Amino acid sequence: MKRLAILASGSGSNAEKIMEHFQNSEKGKVVLVASNKAGAYVLERAKKFQVPTFTFTKKEMEEGILLKKLEEEQIDWVILAGFLLKIPDALTRAFPDHMVNIHPALLPKYGGKGMYGAHVHEAVKAAGEKETGITIHLVNENYDEGKIIFQAHTAIDELDTPDSIAAKVHELEHKYFPKVIEGLL
Ligand code: GRF
């Protein structure tokens, strides 16, 4: 049974779907939800699933407190689900090919610094794209540049707004992210 930790900074709707999925899995178990935001709603969602939580500041993470916690908890896989801080190199190096992120667009387009949350969907809309989607990828030292594991696409029509694009993308994320993680374990 692989031990999973989810890192998230916000609402955590993806984290919830992952916790739900792995309640009934023989391959993996979510044993930790960690966040750099003490008030993040993802922590409430973790409580609902009786998954232990851990919070830390950016500085503490850079000093190694998160890596220490992940090692103590004997984590096998680190799942980034809306985690907004740059992961320190020591942390990525500690989980080679065992850290996975979801990005709300079709990388390599609309990735990199500043491309998160609503900014991504606004840029996609402004560029007049006819489709967008999700990218699930391994994490390396450069944001959004690790090996792509999976992509799913969704069409955009003229009436779509950044909000409606975000809703379509979230739907894809919830549908595929837990299953793709399970496939990796
Ligand atoms: C998702 O769109 C994910 O792709 C991005 O951050 C968002 C997190 O949403 N990295 P939620 O907190 O899981 O609802």
Boltz pocket constraint, residues with backbone or C-beta under 6 A from the ligand:
constraints:
  - pocket:
      binder: B
      contacts: [[A, 8], [A, 10], [A, 11], [A, 12], [A, 13], [A, 14], [A, 15], [A, 80], [A, 81], [A, 82], [A, 83], [A, 102], [A, 103], [A, 104], [A, 117], [A, 170], [A, 173]]
      max_distance: 6.0
